[in-house]
Amino acid sequence: MKVKIIILAESAYACITDDSFTLDCRLSPGKSAYKSMQESAQELRNKADRYLRTAGRIEQAAELLKTD
C-alpha cells in the first residue's frame, strides 16, 4: 500500500493505492494527515454499523411478510 499526500490551494487529500484499490481521502484542515485519516476511518465504521443495523431490521421486517 502507498499513501501520497496532495496539498491544493483549498484542500488536501491522502491518495491511497494498493494492488486493485485506489481511494482519495479528503483531509480535515488544521489536523495532521494521520489524525484526519483515523477520524475518517472511524466515521466510515460508524456508518457501516448503522447500515448493517438497518439492513438487519429490513430483513426482520421481510420475514414478517414471508408467505412461503
Contacts in CASP RR format, 6 or more apart in sequence:
PFRMAT RR
TARGET T0000
AUTHOR 0000-0000-0000
METHOD contacts of the structure
MODEL  1
MKVKIIILAESAYACITDDSFTLDCRLSPGKSAYKSMQESAQELRNKADR
YLRTAGRIEQAAELLKTD
1 16 0 8 1.000
1 17 0 8 1.000
1 18 0 8 1.000
2 16 0 8 1.000
2 17 0 8 1.000
2 18 0 8 1.000
3 14 0 8 1.000
3 15 0 8 1.000
3 16 0 8 1.000
4 14 0 8 1.000
4 15 0 8 1.000
4 17 0 8 1.000
5 12 0 8 1.000
5 13 0 8 1.000
5 14 0 8 1.000
5 15 0 8 1.000
5 27 0 8 1.000
5 33 0 8 1.000
6 12 0 8 1.000
6 13 0 8 1.000
6 14 0 8 1.000
6 15 0 8 1.000
6 24 0 8 1.000
11 26 0 8 1.000
11 27 0 8 1.000
11 29 0 8 1.000
12 26 0 8 1.000
12 27 0 8 1.000
12 29 0 8 1.000
12 33 0 8 1.000
13 24 0 8 1.000
13 25 0 8 1.000
13 26 0 8 1.000
13 27 0 8 1.000
14 24 0 8 1.000
14 25 0 8 1.000
14 27 0 8 1.000
14 33 0 8 1.000
14 36 0 8 1.000
14 37 0 8 1.000
15 22 0 8 1.000
15 23 0 8 1.000
15 24 0 8 1.000
15 25 0 8 1.000
16 22 0 8 1.000
16 23 0 8 1.000
16 24 0 8 1.000
16 25 0 8 1.000
17 23 0 8 1.000
25 36 0 8 1.000
25 37 0 8 1.000
25 40 0 8 1.000
26 40 0 8 1.000
27 33 0 8 1.000
27 36 0 8 1.000
27 37 0 8 1.000
28 35 0 8 1.000
28 36 0 8 1.000
28 39 0 8 1.000
31 39 0 8 1.000
END
